[in-house]
Amino acid sequence: MNATELTTSTADGKAHAAPRGRLLGIDVVRALAVIGVFVVHFAMTGWLHAGPRADAPAVLSWLDSATSSRAMSLFVLLAGVSIALMTGGSRPRAGRDMAAARLRVAVRAVTLFLISLFIDEFGASVLGYYAVLLLFLLPFTRLRPRTLFVLSAASIPLVTLYPIRVFTTHADWMMVETPTGLAVLTQPGQWGDYLFSLVFTGGGFQTAYGIPLVLAGLAIGRLDLHGHAVRLRMMITGAGLALAACAVSWLALHPLGLAEVIDRAQPPAMPWQALLAMPGQRSLYATSAVGIAFMIGVALFLLGVSLRLMDRPGWQRALWPLAAAGGMALTWYAGHFVYRSAIGDPETYSFAHFLAAVAVMLVVSVLWRRRLRRGPLEWLVHAVTTTAVPDRRGNRS
């Protein structure tokens, strides 16, 4: 972030400080991703009181199903946007400046990986895969947006066919037990198995699934996100892509009858037709090509809308709680695992409990950001990164 700041009035007449040049619309979308994670991890089975899963209201069951995998897809795509901004945004750095920026990305990835090991003591997080994807992006930081979008599109069938092949012919790869949490650091003899699982099998499918998402995010971050015309094109293109993905999936599954083929498959085998099924009952997130395309479209639309809204003072005041929480997304992501562990990690929650968790996040974020620019974990990652690789031009992450 730049050292200089701008002042924006809040709804109660007081002021908060936001870094000059920071795109608060991106933070708004990050906050929506955090809320989506809450939906997934705080399984809501009742409106005011939690009940048996079988008795959960249909609306809450649908919300859980519709959000599953999509919240983290949004998080992963935004990682690509962040890396683009760290390396120059629409004007990529060059020479030594780019080399330094790439080194900062690498340090950030290692730091996030170590944080992920701590978080894994409280619950299975995706930060380890997130860190791998940051390193994956380093060779692509000099490419133009159009090239990155093409690479993203080309990678979708590849990364979704790979898990289908593993599920069908090498299901035993997913059965290899590896250490988790901080135990990873104390068992060097299993580091090879752990890294293989992280990148290629088991939960590592999240890494493969994230490749087209982070490439699309990097491409989006290379656009002129301050330009009104660019934002409008993002909204139109995103809405069109999302609707097209839904239409393709519906046509393939129902009029063409591919749903029956998928339903006849015996787990863990996964037929190639799952490529055309939205994540849910008929397709895992890692095997859904249309699901990835859908989320890229949704992300484009949400970013275009939120960037436009956050240029308007009225909307900026109204959405500031979301922007404040989005600026602390890593802290809230880690914190919700600790919270679940502290209360015994029950399997069910009520909608009222979920709303309370969101309200606490928004209120605490606003109060925190009145005095401090970064959340606790954001400050830690920033401090480690800038200490290891000082940025004389001002860090923009």
Secondary structure as UniProt FT lines:
FT   STRAND          5..9
FT   TURN            11..12
FT   STRAND          15..19
FT   TURN            20..21
FT   HELIX           24..41
FT   STRAND          44..46
FT   HELIX           53..55
FT   HELIX           58..67
FT   TURN            68..69
FT   HELIX           70..86
FT   TURN            87..90
FT   HELIX           95..119
FT   TURN            120..122
FT   HELIX           127..137
FT   HELIX           138..140
FT   TURN            141..142
FT   HELIX           145..169
FT   HELIX           171..175
FT   TURN            181..182
FT   HELIX           183..186
FT   HELIX           188..190
FT   HELIX           191..199
FT   HELIX           202..204
FT   HELIX           205..221
FT   TURN            225..226
FT   HELIX           228..253
FT   TURN            254..256
FT   HELIX           258..264
FT   TURN            267..268
FT   HELIX           272..276
FT   HELIX           285..287
FT   HELIX           289..309
FT   TURN            310..311
FT   HELIX           313..326
FT   TURN            327..328
FT   HELIX           329..342
FT   TURN            343..344
FT   STRAND          349..350
FT   HELIX           351..371
FT   HELIX           376..388
FT   TURN            392..393
//
